[in-house]
Amino acid sequence: MNRSTQVRMLSSAGKRCLPDAQALRELMRFKPLDLHIVRARVNSAQTIADLRTLARRRTPTPAFDYVDGGSFGEHSKYRNRETFDQVEFVPSVLRDVSTVDPSGRIAGTRFRIPVGIAPTGLTRLAHSSGEKAGASAADAAGVPFSLSTMGTASIEDIATNDPDATRWFQLYLWKDREKSLALVSRALEAGYTGLIVTVDTPVGGARYRDARNGMTLPPTISFRTLVDASYRPAWWLNFLTTESLGFANFASDHGSVMEQANEMFDASLEVPDLAWLRSNWPGKLIVKGIQTANDALRAFDTGADAIVISNHGGRQLDRAPVPMQVLPSIRAATGPAAEIILDSGIMTGGDVVAALANGANFTLIGRAYLYGLMAGGELGARRALTILESEIRVVMKLLGVTRLADLTPDHVRHYRPGLSPHIVPAAC
């Protein structure tokens, strides 16, 4: 290439000039700096998987693994996620979706989005604000909050903390029925409108992560714990300067979490016990841990107002039925009027929409909310629900539906074998 050709090419590219000041100002518009460190942190998360990443950085390994882990080989935990990841949506286009309404009713209560907070044990392990933060976040989002028997806040404290919130109490029916009845009476007196009785825990599942981490109450301090603490000083400062960690609704002894749970769980629980509970609870009765159509029918025949199809998030029987897979058969057996809630594995708003299209009326989240709690306390829990609400609304619009009642099995199908994307463990 000769010199004259090079000159012509440079000339045709345009002359250089100083940047236009107005155009430069338009380009230099920076996002306002949020000086609230926790809020800025959780708002940087765009997905529940992002919250999980933040949670892992900020939470000691034993506490994080208690939330994140499953039982035995954790096959159920990963199968729950794999099933959701294999869902393919079937949209309807050319529909007016300028406004969508993801609200509805379940177990006698109104919800703004079809996601409630599931009962979780030892919640203050995730963050010192524990269940109080979760209840406040649920109230702000317009959804029910469930307090576990094994919670770290009392029945009365949650009621006082958020008196206007919709509250459900989860019960493990103890061997000592009088102690169980005392908890039920306290929940009724404190204004809880729903009672969730968990029926898939004759014994606790073998949670090997917890065993390896020495999960005990009170937590065991070892050299490894101290090294781990050095990377998470904020969590330890909160832990050491707030009230002692323990079960708030009953007296507990020292020892591993599973040892204490097995002392409480009743392996002799049968249908007559459920009927007895129904006769002693005037509010809505929700039976959690259903995994077959036959057990669903037995629960409804005993007087349940709703059931939760659940494998306990993969924390009880490993290789248990995947709730999303057995949902259609349970819906077919129980009929269109039955109120069915689904949990286990939900991490996105798309998962929620898929569950409802497949036959559920409502969903519960455990880990998804706890990742937010670990990432930033109440603000993190609120962020988790905000993320899910945003995703639910977008997916509904892209599917061409404006109401939850419009969702049908025609909106979902599964990938053909071999076409499913590989699951990313960080999203579990």
N, C-alpha and C positions, 0 to 999 in steps of 0.2 A: 504494500500500500504506500503510494507516494505522499508527499507532504500536502499537496493541494487537496487530495482526497480527504485526508485527516481534518484539514481546516474546514472543508465543507460539512463533514459529519458533525464536528463540534458546533458549527454555526446552526445546523438544523436542529440540534438538541435544545436550543434556546439559550438566551443569555442569562447568566447568573445575576442575581440581585439580592439586596438585603431583605430579610424576612419582613412581611407585612406585620406591623405591630398588632393590629386588630385580630388577624388570623392567629398570631402567636398567643394572644391572650385566650382565644377560644380553645387552643390546644392545651394550654397550661392550667386548665380548671382541675384542681386537685380535689379528691374526695375529702370532706371535712374529717379532721383527726378526732377520733373518739378517745378522750382521756380516761374514760372508765375502762380499765384494763380487762375486767372480766367480760363486760358486755362486748367490747371489741373482739375479744377472743372467740366467744361463742357465735357472734354474728359473722365471723369469718368462715364458719362452717356452712357449706351449702347442702350437705347431705348428712344422714345419720352416720354413714361411714366416716365422714370428716369428724363428727363428734366423738366417734369411737377412737380415732387417732389422737385427738386431744385428750381424751380420758386416759388412754394408756400412758401418755407422757406425764400425767399429773397424779396418778394414783398408784400406790404401792402394789407390787405384784400380787400378794395374797388377796387384797381387796378387789383388784381388777379381775383376777381369775375367778373369784367367787361369783362375780356377775357374768363374766364372759364364758365360763366353762359349762360343759355338759357332763353327763354320767358315762361311766365305762369308757368306751372308745370314741364317744361323742359322735357316733354315726347319725343319731336322730337329729342332733343339732344341725349338722351339715345337710342332711336330707331335707329338713324343713326349708332351708334356704334354696337348695337346688331346685326344689319343686316350684317355688315362686319364680326363680330365674328362668325356668323353662316355660313360663306362661307367655303365650303370644296373644296380643290384643287384636280384635277385629273391629275396626272403627266404622261408623256410619257417617258419611260426609254430607255436605249441602244441607246442614241443619243449623238453625239459629241457636247458638250456644253463647250468646253475649252475656247471659246470666245463668249461673248454675247454683243449685242449692243442695249442699251435702248434709243437711240437717235431717233429723228424724227422731224417733222414740224407741227406747228399748227398756224393758223391765219397768215400765211405768214412769220413765224419766226422759226428758227432752235432751237431745245433744246437738251441738253445733256442727260437729264432724263425727263420723262413725268410728271414733277411736277413743277408748278409755284407758286409764292407767291400771294395769294389772296389780294384784297384790304381790309385793316383793318382801322377802325377809331380810333382816339386818341392813336396812336401807342406809343407815348412817355410816356403814362401811364405805359406801360410795362417796358420800359427802356429809359433813357434820350437820347440815341442815335437814337431811333425811326426808322423812315422810311429810313433814310440814311444808317443805319446798315443793314436793310433788303435789300435795293437795292444793296449794295456792296456784301452781301452774295449771292444774286441771280446771280449777274454778275460773281462771282467766280465759281458758280456751273453751269453756262451756261444755265440759265433758265430765263423766263420773270418775271419782278417785276411789280406789280399793285399798283398804288397810288390811295388812296380813296379821294373823294371830302372832306370827313371829316378827312383827314389826318392832322398830326401835322408838316408836312414839305411841303413847297410850290412846285408847279409844276416845277418852275425854279430851285429851290435848288437841287432837286433830279436829274434833267438833268445835272446840273453843277457838282454835286458830282460824278456821274458815266456816263460820256458822251457816252461811248461805250456800255452801257448796253441796253438790250431790255426792253423798258418801255411801259406799258399800263396805261391809265388813266381811272379810274372808275367815272362815272357821275350819280348823282341823279338829274334827270331832275326837276328843280325847277319850282315853280309856275311862277316865273319871267323868261320867256324864254330868254330875253336878257342877264341876268346874266349867264344862262346856256351856251348860245352861246359864251359869253366872256371866260368862262372856257375852252370850246372846242377849241377856237382859240388859247388860251395860250398853251394848250397841243400840238396842231399841230405845233405851232411855236417852241416849245421846243423839238421837235423830237420824240414825243410819236407816236408809230406806230399802236397802237390799242386803241379803245375806248370801254370800258365796260359800258353799260347802265343797271343799276339795276332796275328791274321792279316789285319786290315783296315788295315794301315799300310804299304803299299808306299812311300808318301811321307806327310809330314804334311799335314793339311788346312790351308787358308788361313785363319788366325785373325786377322782384321783388327783386332779389339780389341787383341790383343797387339802387332801391328805399329804401331798408332797410339800405344800406350803405351810403345813402345821396350823391350819385354821382352827383356832380355839377361841373360847370366850372365858375370860378376856383374852385378846390377842397375845400370842406368845412373842416375846422379844428375843431374837437370836442375833448372832453376828451378821448373818445374811440379811436379816430385817434391817439392821442398822445401816448396812451398806446401801440397801434399797432405799431407805429413808433419805439418804443424803441427796438423792436426785429429786425427791418430792417433799421439800421442806414445808410448803404451804399446807399440804394434807396433814402432815404430822403436827404442825402447830395447831391446826383446828382440832385435831383429835385429842391432843394433850390438854387443851384449854377449854374443852366443853365437857358436859356431863358424861359419865362413864357409859361405854357401849354395853348394851344388854337388851334382852327382851323386855319390852315395857309393859306388856299386858299380863305377865305372870312371872313368878319367881323362878329364876334359872340358876343352875349350878355351874361350877367350872367344868371344862372339858371340851371335846370337839363339838362342833355345831351338829354334826350328824348323830353323835351319841345322845345329845340332848333332844334332838328331834325324834329319834326312835323311842325315847322314853315316853314321849307324848303321843305319837301316832298310834292308832288302834288298828291292828291287823285283822280284827274280827268284825270290822264295819260291814254291815249288810243293809239290804233294802228296808227292813223294819226300823233300823236306826234312822234312816232318812225320813221315814214316815213320822217317827217320833219327833224329829226336828221340825218337820212341817207343822205339826200340831202345836209346837211351842214358838213359832215365829209367824207373826201376823203380816209381815211385809212380803216383799218379793223374794222368792227363793230361787237361787241360781246354782245349778250343779256343775262343777268344774272338773274336767278330767275325763270327759266322755270321748271314746275312741271307736265305738261301734254303733251300728243302728239299733241293735238289740238293747244295749245299755241306755241309749237315748230314749227309747220307748219306755223302759223301766223307770227312768227318772221322771218323765212326764206323767206316767201312770201314778207315781207316788206323790204328785202334786207340785212338781217343779214348775216355775213360771218361765224359766229359760235354762238353756244348757250352754256350757262352754266346751266346744270341741278343742281338745288340748292334749299334747303329750308333755306338758310341763316344760316346754322350751327345750326338750331333749335332756332334762335334768333328772328324770326318773328311769323308766324302762328304756334302755337303749334298743335301737331297731324297732321302736314302737311305730304304729301307724302314723303316717304324716297327716295332720289335720286337713290340709288343703286337698289331699287325695281322697279322703273318706267323706268329705263334706257332701258331695252330690248324693251318695247312697243314704246318708243320714237324713238329708232334706227330703229325699223321695219317700223314706219310711215314715217320717214324722208329719209330712204334709206342709202346705204353704203357710199355714197360720202359726206354726211353731216358731218361737223366738230362739234363734241360734246365734251364738257368739263364737268367734274363732280367735285363737291366739297361737303362738309358737312360730317364730321365724320372721315376723313382720318387721321390715326395715325401711320400707319406702311407701309413699302414698299410692304408688302403683300396686303394691302388694295388697293394700287395703281395698282398692277398687276391684282387684281381681278376686279377692275373697267374697266380696258382696255380689259380684256377677256370678260367682260359682255357687251361691246359695246362702251365704251368711247374711245376718241382719246388722251385725256390729262386730267390732274387733277390739282386742286388748293388746297393749304393748308392755313389755317388761324391760328387756335389755335396751331397746331403743330409747326409752325414757331415762334409764339409768346411765347410759353413755352421756346424755346431756347433763344429768345431775353431776357426774364425775367431772365433766369438762368445766362446769361453772355454776354449780348449785342451782338455785331456783331459776336464774336467768338461762342456764343451760337446759333445764327441763322445759322451760317455755319455748326455747329455740327448737327443741326436738318436735314439739307439737306444732309450732309454726311451720317448720319444714314440711311436715306431713300434710298439714292443711293446704299449703301452697301446691304440693305435688298432687294431692287428690283433686283439687279444682282444675289444674292443668290437664290431668289425665282424663277427667270427665269431659272437658271441652273437646279434647282431641278424639275421644271415642264417639262424640256426638250425642251425649246425654246431658240432661239438665237437672235430673232428680235421681236420687238413689233408687227409686222404684223403677226407673227406666233400665237399670242394669239387669241383664239376663245372661244365661249361660252361652247365648250366641255371641257374646262379646269376648269370650275367652276360649282359647284352645291351646294345645301344647305343641312345642316344636317337635318335628320329626326326629327320631333318634339320629344322633351324630351331628345335629345342627345347633345343639344347645351350647352357648358360650361357657367356657370354663369359669367356675365360680371363683371369685377373688376372696380369699380367706379374710381379708381385712374388713369385708362388708358383713361378716357373720355376727 
